[in-house]
Amino acid sequence: AAAQRKRAGAAAGVGAAAVAEAAAAADAAACGVEAGCCFGLSAAAARTGFQLSQTLGWVFTPLGITGSLCLTSSGFVLQTRGFKHGSALVVCTAAAAASIVAGVLVGLLALAEPLPPTTSMRLLLVASWAAVFTGISSMAAADQQQQQHGSSSSRYHGNSYQSGANMSPTHAGSSSSSSG
């Protein structure tokens, strides 16, 4: 009965560890998305500053560059935080995708950049975005699956090794105390 409780406790520990890993991976992906948004908005801030300086005065150039520097710095901080919680592959792909989306949306909505003129070119643009996001999603899913399979087997070996290691010092302690 004690062995069954120990196995059940180890299984619950692995389940809790899997939940913790999933939460860390989600946090890493969220940090990547936030970093990418900062990078995309950084480029838009610089461009907006340059455009406003042409019509409203030179003061907007340094304001746009300052905004760009602040956003880029924030992006690096968020990306580094994501690297601490998860895979570089997930963080970087999420950052790249979010940077593309943020840049395109700001370009279209705020900077009045035109879409391609023909319907076929617009469809090609949407298809290319879909291909990029499908690739990013499949890479992130494969990385997460690889981490889950690799982590569960190393945890199993880690637990059995630790239980064996815990037994050795006990036996060594008892034999040293009986000899001393």
C-alpha positions, 0 to 999 in steps of 0.5 A, a space after each residue: 500500500 505504501 508503494 502504491 501511495 508513493 507511485 501515485 504521489 510521483 504520478 501527481 508530481 509529474 502531472 503537476 510538473 507538466 502543468 507547470 511546464 505548460 504554464 511556463 511555455 504559455 508565459 514564454 509565448 506571451 512574452 514573445 508576442 509582447 516583445 514582437 509587438 514592441 518591436 513592430 511598434 518601435 519601427 512604426 514610432 520612428 516612421 511616424 516621428 519622421 512623417 510628423 516632422 515633415 509637416 509639424 516640425 523637427 521636434 517630432 523626429 527625436 520624439 519618434 526616435 526616443 519612442 522607438 528606443 523605449 519600445 525596442 528596449 522593452 521588447 528586449 526585456 520581454 524577450 529575455 524574460 521569455 527565454 528564461 521561461 521557455 524555449 528560444 524557438 517559441 519565443 523568437 517565432 512568437 516575437 517575429 509573428 507579432 512584429 509582423 502583425 503589429 507593423 502591418 496593422 500600424 502601417 495600414 491603420 495609422 500610416 495609411 499605407 495601401 494594400 496591393 491594388 488587385 484582388 489576386 495580390 491581396 489574396 496572395 498576401 493573405 495566403 503568405 500570412 497564413 503560411 507564416 502563421 501555420 509554420 510558426 504554429 507547427 514549430 511551436 507545437 512540435 517544440 512543446 511536444 518535444 519538451 513534454 516527451 523529453 521532460 517526462 522521461 528525464 523526470 522519471 529517471 530523475 525521480 528514480 535516481 533521487 530515490 536511490 540516492 536518498 537510500 545510499 546516504 541512509 545506508 552509508 550513515 547507518 554503516 558509518 554510525 555502526 562502525 564508529 
